[in-house]
Amino acid sequence: MAAPGGTGPIGPFPPGVDTEEAREAYDKMRRRLLWTMPSGLYVVGSRSGEQRNLMTLNWATQVSFEPKLLGIGVEKTALTHKLISESGVFTLCTISREDRAIVRKFTKPVEYDPDQGTLNGFPFREARTGAPILDRAVGWFDCEVRTPVDCGGHTFFIGEIVDCGFSAPEDTPVLRMEDTRMSYGG
Ligand SMILES: Cc1cc2nc3c(=O)[nH]c(=O)nc-3n(C[C@H](O)[C@H](O)[C@H](O)COP(=O)(O)O)c2cc1C
């Protein structure tokens, strides 16, 4: 992006940050600052044909009132990215705070057991779009991708909510990043 007055590009480093050490220190500070951004912690369901996946994700937010749109940032190397790109659908599940251990179960492609109807041993059901919804979700959104936004290492999939609901009492406290000692991003 051009600086006001057309004096050249702005960033990624501010003025004065021009040595290797200064850039490294700035980079570390920027990462720590990004980690302080409050966020939720979710499980994303994806499916293409008979391949299904569940993935832990914290980069999620509502992006529009009308239509009701949600966006999720998904790493291009993830299986979830492939499945959403192929099918154009995903689910987003909120998780109970009591269930925080569950997020560790979905950080790599899951094992599907068609006989038991489980993913990594967790029972699920199919949303209208066909993507999986964890039975243990507190609430869930079923989304159809409207706009995939290329963001470099990630794609920000913006999806319209085509169905949603609660699977647990509405006042169940839901999991946030701050409830764990994990970090993602930065
Ligand atoms: C706490 C936490 C938050 C995460 N948030 C995201 C996220 O927002 N986006 C993302 O692409 N991966 C995120 N990940 C990484 C994914 O869960 C997963 O490890 C990776 O993307 C591979 O997923 P796959 O099973 O689809 O291949 C997060 C992992 C952890 C532990």
The ligand as an SDF file (V2000), in Angstrom:
LIG
                    3D

 31 33  0  0  0  0  0  0  0  0999 V2000
   -5.8990  -23.7760   19.9820 C   0  0  0  0  0  0  0  0  0  0  0  0
   -5.7800  -23.9900   18.5130 C   0  0  0  0  0  0  0  0  0  0  0  0
   -6.3750  -23.1110   17.6220 C   0  0  0  0  0  0  0  0  0  0  0  0
   -6.2770  -23.2970   16.2360 C   0  0  0  0  0  0  0  0  0  0  0  0
   -6.8580  -22.4050   15.3840 N   0  0  0  0  0  0  0  0  0  0  0  0
   -6.7640  -22.6050   14.0400 C   0  0  0  0  0  0  0  0  0  0  0  0
   -7.3700  -21.7000   13.1220 C   0  0  0  0  0  0  0  0  0  0  0  0
   -8.0120  -20.7300   13.5110 O   0  0  0  0  0  0  0  0  0  0  0  0
   -7.2100  -21.9430   11.7980 N   0  0  0  0  0  0  0  0  0  0  0  0
   -6.5060  -23.0140   11.3160 C   0  0  0  0  0  0  0  0  0  0  0  0
   -6.3980  -23.1750   10.0960 O   0  0  0  0  0  0  0  0  0  0  0  0
   -5.9350  -23.9030   12.1640 N   0  0  0  0  0  0  0  0  0  0  0  0
   -6.0460  -23.7060   13.5030 C   0  0  0  0  0  0  0  0  0  0  0  0
   -5.4670  -24.6020   14.3610 N   0  0  0  0  0  0  0  0  0  0  0  0
   -4.7150  -25.7520   13.7880 C   0  0  0  0  0  0  0  0  0  0  0  0
   -5.6840  -26.8530   13.3750 C   0  0  0  0  0  0  0  0  0  0  0  0
   -6.4480  -27.2780   14.5030 O   0  0  0  0  0  0  0  0  0  0  0  0
   -5.0000  -28.0780   12.7870 C   0  0  0  0  0  0  0  0  0  0  0  0
   -3.9180  -28.4590   13.5730 O   0  0  0  0  0  0  0  0  0  0  0  0
   -4.4450  -27.9300   11.3840 C   0  0  0  0  0  0  0  0  0  0  0  0
   -4.9780  -26.8660   10.6910 O   0  0  0  0  0  0  0  0  0  0  0  0
   -4.6520  -29.2210   10.6050 C   0  0  0  0  0  0  0  0  0  0  0  0
   -6.0110  -29.5370   10.4580 O   0  0  0  0  0  0  0  0  0  0  0  0
   -6.5790  -30.7040    9.5390 P   0  0  0  0  0  0  0  0  0  0  0  0
   -7.0670  -31.8220   10.4300 O   0  0  0  0  0  0  0  0  0  0  0  0
   -7.7590  -30.1100    8.7720 O   0  0  0  0  0  0  0  0  0  0  0  0
   -5.4810  -31.1270    8.6050 O   0  0  0  0  0  0  0  0  0  0  0  0
   -5.5610  -24.4220   15.7420 C   0  0  0  0  0  0  0  0  0  0  0  0
   -4.9890  -25.3280   16.6390 C   0  0  0  0  0  0  0  0  0  0  0  0
   -5.0880  -25.1220   18.0030 C   0  0  0  0  0  0  0  0  0  0  0  0
   -4.4490  -26.1080   18.9490 C   0  0  0  0  0  0  0  0  0  0  0  0
  1  2  1  0
  2  3  1  0
  2 30  2  0
  3  4  2  0
  4  5  1  0
  4 28  1  0
  5  6  2  0
  6  7  1  0
  6 13  1  0
  7  8  2  0
  7  9  1  0
  9 10  1  0
 10 11  2  0
 10 12  1  0
 12 13  2  0
 13 14  1  0
 14 15  1  0
 14 28  1  0
 15 16  1  0
 16 17  1  0
 16 18  1  0
 18 19  1  0
 18 20  1  0
 20 21  1  0
 20 22  1  0
 22 23  1  0
 23 24  1  0
 24 25  2  0
 24 26  1  0
 24 27  1  0
 28 29  2  0
 29 30  1  0
 30 31  1  0
M  END
$$$$
